[in-house]
Amino acid sequence: MCSRQLPCGHWCCGVRGTTPCLPCLQPGCASQASAAGNGSCLFCFEPLSAGPVIELTCDAGHLVHLSCAKKRLQVGAPGPSLTFDFLFCPLCGSGKEGRCGNIQVMTAQPHLIHQQLQTELARPLELRDQVVQLAKSRLRLAGLAKQDQELQPGGKFDGRPVDYALAKYLFFECSKCHLPYFGGAKECGAGPQQQAPAGAQGRRACCDTAIAPLVISLLLKVVP
């Protein structure tokens, strides 16, 4: 917790070493910021003043407990299939419904960005980058990048081909090599809570062969 005292007399509830200090978050303080909303963490709904707080990089600058943000990143996607909405503000959303404009969510800067979250962010961002490459490759193999109307100018996914791929396909993380792999099309009846293909036992087929390192390397280099 920050050890600096605010002009109102209360102690800062931010993270030690972060500048500038956050506005006072103590309930009832006349200087309490409207950005704090109802004064509760968006993850645990407990008072913000209960622990070190960080400001998310969403436009609204929502506030959450540092410990809750860490848990959010450690837990990751809510189901076995890979999704990355957990990298964004739970109130503002990831932009998949257009709230953040015509951005590509799969490559946009997460809202949970802070110097104290670098360790927890490293793996999700690495995995997201790998899924981006697989998604682009899948679109090219399917020949959809230039055909589907949703990707054309004015379409729902105009300028966001990777978001389109994530809406259309499922990707899973291999339980052996921890690299992502293609798990099928959602239109085949698969949902986000579907388990990895049973035959693969949560593993990429290449992980059971002697040429695994070569196959993995080629898959990640399909798209420059």
N, C-alpha and C positions, 0 to 999 in steps of 0.2 A: 504494500500500500504506500502511496505517496506520503511523505512526511511534511509537506508544506501546508501552511495555514492560509486559507482564503481571506479576502477582505471582509467577509461577513463574520469571520471568527471561527467557522467550522474548518475541519481538516479536509483536504482534498481526498476524494475517493478513487482517484486514478491510480495508474501504475507508476511506481517509483522510477524516475528518470525520464518520464514522458513530459514534453513541453509543447504547448502551454498546458497549464492545469485545466482540468474539466471544470465547468461551473459547479456550484454547490448542489449536492444531491440529497442533503439532509431534509427529511419531510418537514414542512412548515416553514422552511427558511424563505424569507422574502425575496432572496436573489435566485431561488431555484429556477433552472432553465426550462423553458417549454420543450426543448429538444429531448428532455428526459422522459417525455410522455407522462405516464401515470406513476413514474418513479420505480417501476419494476423491470427486472431483467426480462428480455424477450424469450429467453430459453427456459428459465426455472420459475419465473414470475415472482421471485422473492425480491425484497427491496434492494435497489442498487447500492445503497449505503452499506450493505452487509459484506461487501468484499471489493477487491480491486476491480475497477471498471475500465473498459476500453470503448472507444468510439469506432463504429463501423464506417467503412468508406462509402456507404450508400449516400444518395443525395440528401436524405433526411438526417444523416449523422446519428442514427439510433445507437443507444448505449446498451452494453451487455456486460455481465461478469466475465473477467478474463478466464476463470476456471471453467465456466460454461462454454465459452468459445473453444477452449482446448478440447473439452469432451465432445463437442459437436464435430470437430475435425477428426478426432480419434475414432468415433463411431462410424462416420462416413455415410454412405448411401443407406437408406432405410431397408432395402431389400438386397437379394443376391446379385441382381443385375446392376451394372454400373451406371449411376447417374451422379450429377455433380451440383445439384441445386443446394446441397448443404454448404457450399462455399459462399453462399450469398445470404443477405439479410433475410430472416424469416418473415419479416413484415413487408419489406419492399419487394421481395421475390427476386428471381433471377432474370426476369425480363422475358420469359418464355411466353407470357401472355401479352407482350408488347409494352409492359410498364416501363421498360428501360429503353424503348426505342428500337431501331433496327440494328441491334448489336448481335454479335455471335457469342452466345452464352458460353460455348465450349472454349472460347479463346479470350473472353473478357476477363478483366482483372477482378478477382473475388472481392467481396465486401469484408471478409474476415482476414484482413491484412493488418498485421501489427508486428513490431520487432520481437514481441514476446511469443509470437505464434509461428516463428520461422521453422522450428523443428517439426511441429504438427502439420504444417502446410506442405512440407517437402514431398512427402509420399503422394498425397492427393494430386498435387500439381504435376508430378512426374507421370502418374497413372493417366491423368487427363490428357496430357500431351501424347501419350502412346495411343489412347483411344481415338484422338483426333486423326492420327495417321491411318489407323485401321478403318475409320469411318470414311475418310476420303478414298482410300483404296477400294472399299466396298461399293461406293457410289460409282466409281469408274468401272469396276468389273460388271456391275449391273446395268451400266449404260444409262443411268437415270440423271446424271448431272446436267444433261442438255435436253432432256425430254419432259420431265415432270413439270406440270404447270405451276406447282407450288414454288418451284425454284426460279421461275421466270420473273421478269420485272413486274412488280405489283403483287406478286404471289406472297403467300403467308411466310415463306422461308426465303424470300428474295435477299440475296447477299449473305445467307446463313446456311450454307450447304451442310456443315457438320451438325448443326442443330437439327436439320432435317433428317440426317442419318440416324441420330439418336432417337428421334421420334418414330422412326420406321423400323429400326433394328435393335436387337438386344446384344449387349456385350457383357462378358463375365471375366472375372480375374482367375487365372489358373492357380489352383491350390498348391502346385508344385514349384513352378518358376515365377509365379506372381506377375506374369505378363497378361494383358488382356487378350481375349479371343472372341471371334464372332459367334453368337449363340442363336442366330435365326431371326426371322422377320416377325414382328409383332402381329401382323395381319394373319399369321398362321394360327392365331389363338393364344399366343404367348403373352403373358402379362409381366409387369415389372417385378412381381413377387415370385415368378417362376424360378425353380431351382435350375442350376446348370444341367445340361444334358446328362441323363443318368449313365449312359454308356461311357462317357468320358470321365465320370466320377470327379467332376470339377477340374479336370486337367485338359490342357491342349493335347491333341493327338501327338504332336511333335515331341512332347515331353517324355514319351515312352519309347523314343527311338534314339539311336546313337548320333543322329544328325541334328539334334535339337538346337544346339548353338547356331548352326548355319541357317536353319529355317527361321528361327527367331530374328536373326540379324537381317535376313532378306525381307521379312514381313514389315519390319520397322523402317525399311529403306525404300519401300515401294513408292511412297510419295515424297518428293524432295521438300 
